[in-house]
């Protein structure tokens, strides 16, 4: 199925991701309009939030490697891993990213970086030990799809509104607690009441915007995971192999100590498969990934389509 060079496109998923980004943009415009209407000066908040997200965008590869205690390896140190990445990059007609290994028993992989030329793809020792070479290739094909489609940049900008709303909520709360509200303290009781109402209104709007943007961003994340599954499977022409790897990784994850899983949950947005500890957590309630069943169903449909076309 990979007769053409490069990752195949998925118009359906692309349309859903485009709609989600449009809704986030619309929410952003409405939010700014409300703030302007009530007379809030939010320039400083935008500068701070924008600065944080710029650092996240520009240094995403370094942050991820540092957080996962991973290191970049040379072809001499990991010849098999480099060979897989080189083959996939040739099929995808994309520059080869840096290759890294994380010393952890959690079976997973991730790719990050602001662009294909500044990307890094990383496999854990746990996944390299447990998967067959063909399965590991399927996982890395999935990860390189994220790089090819610039998913890190997309998700970073998509999360901007949530960060902005969260910071405005905090700034407004502090202004109400320590600054006497907006315009309060100089014109008597009415001004104080108006200031308190303004603080409350801004906080409620910010909280609502944060909640909606959070849900939309998580939906976008799940769409991009399905898109990477599809693109990665079609690039190597073997959806069943990716399904096998996904099933193995998810099954082994259940055997990892809960403490280790909980420490890794913060990196789920990067991972091939989420590290979910037993019991309730934010990750299980608002997952960054589709369910295992949904991912396997898509791969099974792709396998059937390829057989019919073959």
N, C-alpha and C positions, 0 to 999 in steps of 0.2 A: 504493500500500500504506500510505501515511501518512494514512489517512482519519481516524484519531483523533489528537488533539494529544498531544504527548509522545513520548518514545522507547518503542518497543514492548518488552515484556518477553520474556525467553527463559527459561522454566522449567527447561529442561534444563541450560543453562550455570549458572543461578542455583543449582541443586541441587548441581552439582559444586563451585562456589565455596563454597557453604555447608558441604559435607562437608570440604573442605580447611581451612576456618577452624575447624571442629569438631576436626579432628585436631591442628591447631596448639594449640588450647586444651587438649585432652587432654594433649598433650606437655608443655605448660606446667605443668599440675597435677602430672603425674608428676615433672617436673624439680624443682619446689619441694618436693614430698614427699621426694624423695631427699636434697636438701640439708638439710631439717629433720631427717631421720633420722640424718644423720651429724653433726649439731650445728653446722652452718655458720651464722654470722650474716651474712646477705647484704643487710641493709637498706640499707647505704650503696651497694652495687652497684646495687640496684634504683632508688634515688633518682637516681644518676648516669645510668644507662641511661634512666630515665624522663624525666629532664631533657633529655637529648640528643634523644630522640624527640619530646618536646614542641616543642622548637625546630624540628626538621625538619617537624613537622606544622603549626605555627603560621606559620613563615616559609618554607614550601616554595615559594611563588610568587616571593618575593624571591631565594631561593637559586638557583632555576632560571634566572631572568632574568639574575642577575649572572654565573652560571657560563657561560651561553651568550652573554654580551655582547649581550643583547637589550634593547630599549627599548620602552616603551609608546608607541603612536602615537595621534594624534587622528584623528577622521573626516576632517579637512581634509588631513592628511598621507597617509592611506591610505584614500581613499573606497571603492575597490572591495573591499578586504579587510573594511572595516567593514560594507559592504552585505551581503556574504555571511554574516557572523556574525549580523547583525540578522535576516536571513531565516531562518536556521537556528534561532535562539532563538525566533522567533515560531512556527515549526513545532513546536518542542520544548516550548513553553510554559514557558520558563525565563528567568531574568534574564540580561541580556547581560553577559558578562565583559569585563574589559579586553582590549584587543587590542595585541599586540606584534609586532615584527619583529626577527629576528636577522640581522645582517650576516655571513652565511657562505654559501659555495657548496654546502655539504652540503644536498641537497634533503630537507627534513624539516619536521615540525611537532610541537608538543606543547601540552598543556594541563595546568595544575596549579593548586593552591589547595585550602585545607582545606574549602571549601564553594562552592556555585554563586555566592554573593554575593561571595566573596573570591577568585574564580578569574581566571586570565589564560590566553588562548589565543594561541599564538605561531606564526608561519610564518617560515621562513627565506627570504632573498632567492633562494636557490638553487631552492627549490620553487616560489616565485611566478613565477620566470622560465621554468620548464620545463613547468608544467602548464597545461592549458586551464582557464578559469574554472569549468566544471562539475566537472572533476576536483579542483580545489582545494576546491570546495565539499564534495565527497565526503570528502576528507581531514579538513577541519575539522568535518564532521558526526561523523566517527569520534572526533575529539578532544573535542568537546563532550559526547559520550556518556560519556566518562570523568568529566567534570565533573558531569553530571546524576546519575550513579550513585555519586558520591563515592568514586571509586577511589583517590584520593590518601590519604584518611583510612583506607580499608580496608587499603591496602598498608603504610601507616605503622604501624598497630597490628599487622598480621600480622608485620612484621619485628621487633617488640619482643623476641620470645623469642630470636631469633638474636643480636641485639645483647647481650641479657642474658647468654646462654650464653658469648659471646665474651669479655665483660668478666670474667665469673667465672673463665674459663680463665686469663686474664692475671693476675688478682688472686691466684688460687691458685698460679700459677707463681711470682710474686714472693714470696708468703708462704713457699713452700717453699725458695726460693733465699736469702732474706734474713732470714726470721723463724724459721727452724728448724722449720718445719712447724706443724701444729695441735697445740698442747699439748706440743710437744717441748721438750727442754732442761732440764726441772726434775725429771723422775722417773727419770732413768737411761736405759739403752739401750732398754728395752721401750717407754717413752713416745716416744722418738725414732723407733723403728721404726713405732709406731702412727701417729705424726704423718706420717711419710713415706708410709705406705700410704693414709692419709686424703687427702693431697694428690694422690697418684696416682689414687685412685678418683674424686675430684671432677673432676680434669682429664679423665679418660677419659669420664665421664658428660657433662661440659660439651661436649667435642668432639663426642661422638655426637649430643647434642641440637642443637648448632649445625648439624651436617651435615644432619640430618633436617629441621630447620626451614628451612634454606636451600633444600632440594629442594622442600619443600611451598610455600614462598613463590614460588619460580620457577614452579611449576605453576600457582599462583593467578594469577600475572602473565600467563601464557599464556592462561588461561581468560578473563581480563578483556579481553585483546586480541581474542580471537574474539568476545566479547560486544559489544565496541565496533564491530568490523567489521559485525556483524549489525545492531545498532541503528542505526548510522550509515547503512548502505545502505538499510535499510527506511524511515528517516525521509525521505530524499530520493527514495525509490522507484526507485533505480537501482543495483543491486548491480554491474552490468557497468561502470559508470563508476568505482566505487571499485576494482574489480579492475584497470581500466586504469591508474588513478593508482598503485596499489600496484606494478604491473609496471614502470611507468616509473621510479618512485622507486628501486626495487631495482636496475634496470638501470643507471641513472645512477650509483648508489652505487659500482658496480664501477669507474667511471672517475675517482673521487675519489682524490687522492694518499693512499697508505697512512698517511703521517704524520698527515694531517688526520683520517682515520678513527679511528686509534688514540687521538687526543686527544679524540674525541667518544664513545668507547665507554662512558665512565663515565656518560653521560646516556641510555643505551639504554632504561632503564626508562620514561623520559618520551616517547621518540620514537614517531612513527607507524610507522616501519620502522627496525630496528636498524642502526647503523653498524658493520659488521663488516669488519675489515681482513683481507687474505689471510693464510692460515696459521693456526696454532693460537693460540687465546686462550680465556680463561675465558668470554667472551661466546659463542663458538661452541660450547663444551662444555655450558654451562648457560644457554641463551638465555632472555631475558625475553619473547620473542615466539615464536609458533608458526612453523613453516616457511612459506615463501612458498607452497609447493604446498598445504599444509593450508588456508591462508587463501583461496587462489583456489578450491579445491574447495568450501568453504562458500559463497562468493559465487556460484559457478556454480549450486549447488543452489537458492539463493534466487532467482536469476534465472529458473530453470525453474519454480519454484513460482509466481512472480508471473505468468509467462506463462500457466500453466494456469488460474490464478484469474481472469486478465483475459479 
